[in-house]
Amino acid sequence: MSVRKPVTAYLGFGGNVGDVKAAMLWAIEEVGRLPGTDVVTVSQLYKTPPWGIKTQNWFLNSCMAVKTTIAPHALLRALIDIEVRAGRVRDLRWGPRTLDIDILTYGDYAIATPGLTIPHPRMLERAFVMAPLADIAPNLVIGGASVQKISDAIRDPQMAVAESAWVT
């Protein structure tokens, strides 16, 4: 199912296994190849400490804005397919991964189904999501506050910009 009018969706993505930057660049291209979907902008690339399971490699994280006519659940299925083609294995929650892509927001939709919750249920707690999202959507309001305000409030001093202009 497609929505009739393009919706702006924000996606968070990253990984910590293998050549993560190459996987992320490939994922951006793959997302842009989805029917009715255009990549609008991509944030800086951040090096971030592991979240959840602390005894693993650091991550690279970024966010992208897309315009899409793909309905939310179909978009999620397409993103999972991209993850799988990048070698993603889902065997340990919050564990190491070659590529992870999350739908953070989808227009002004609020969705709560067993397989999909939008806005992403834990994004407001995660500096590795909010800092790159603030790069591309600082004035977006989620949960009554701007992304920039939330990002500033949960800043992680261990995070660092790995590359500011990493996507050509």
N, C-alpha and C positions, 0 to 999 in steps of 0.2 A: 504494500500500500504506500502511496506517495501522498504528501501534502501538496495542495495546489500551488501555494505561494512559497517561494524559498524562505526558509527559516535560518536565522543565524544560530549556529550551535558552537559551543566552545568545547574543545577536546583537550584532555591532558594526556601526555604520553611520555614514556621513558623506559629505561631498562638498566641492567647492570651486569649482563653476561655477554661476552663476545664483543664484536665491534658495534657498540651501541649507537654511536653517531651515524654509522652507515645504515644501520637498521632503521633509525629514526628518519633519515633523509629518504630512504626507500618508502617508508610508511607515509610520509607526506605526499610523495608522488602517487602512491596507491590510493590514498584517500581522495586526491584530486581526480583520479580516474573513475571514481564511483559515479554512476549515472546521476545527473542532476545535481552534482556537487562540485563546488569550486572552493579551493583553499584561498582565503582572503588574506590572512597574515599569520605569522609565526613569531612567537616570543624569542627572547634570548635563550641560550642553552645554559642550564644551571648544573653544577656539580653539587649533589646533595647527599647527606648522610642517610644510611638506611633507616627505614621506618618500620616498626613492627618487630621484625627479627633483626637485631642489631649486629649480629655476627655474620655479615655478608659484605660484599663489595659496595662501595658508594655507587650512587645512581647518577645518570644524566637525565634531566627532566626538562620539558618544555610544554607550551600550550599552543594550540592553533585555533583560529576562528575559521569556520567554514559556512558557506551558504549552501543549503541542501533542500531538496524536495523529497528526500527519503524520509519516511516515517520513522519515529524513534526506535521502535523494536527492530525494524529492518536495518536501520543504521547500526545498531548494536551488533546484530548478526554479521554485518559486513566488516565491522571493526575486529570482531573476534576472528573472522576468517583471515584478515590481514595479519593479526598476531600469530595465528597458527602457521601461516606461510612463512613467517619470520622465525619459526622454530620455537614458539612459546609452548611450554608445557605447564599445565595448571596442576601441580601436585602438592604445593605447599603455600597456604595463604600467607601473603606478604613476604614470600620467599623470593629468591633470585629469579630473574626473567630476562629473556632476550628483548622483549618488547611488550609493553602494556599500553593500551589505549582506552581511556575512559571518557564517556560522555559526561561533561560537567554540567552544562546547561543546554537546553534545546528551546530556543525562543523564550517565551514566558510560560512554557508548559510546566506543570507539576505532575509527575508520574510516580506512582508507588505500586509496582507489581512485583511478584516474586523474583523476576529476573532483571528488573530495571527500576532504579529510583533516580528521578531527576527533580531538582538539582542533586548532584552526587552527594550522598549522605554524610561523607566525612571530609569533604573538600575544605570546609571552613576551619578545620583543625590542622591542616597540612600546609606548612610554609612552602613545601616543594610544589604545591599546586598554586597557591595564592600569589606567590612572587611572580612566576611567569605569566599568570593570568593578568596580574596588574600591569605587566608590560604592554599588553594588547587591549585590555578592557578595564582601565582603572575606575571608570565611572559606572560600570555595570553594578547594579544593586542586587544583592543576594541576601536573603534573610534580614532585610531592613537596613543593611549597611553597604557602602561601596566596597568593591573589591580592593581598592587601594587602602582604605581604612582597615579592613580585615587583615590584609597582608602586612601592614605596618604593625598591627597589634600582635601578630604571631611570628614575626621575623625570627629566623634561625640564624644566629651569628656564624654557624659552621657552613652555611650555604655560600656558594660563590658563583658568580657568572663565569662559565667556562668559555663561552664565546658570545659576543654580542651580535655579530652579523654572520651567522653560520649557515644560513640558507640563502642561496643565490637565486 
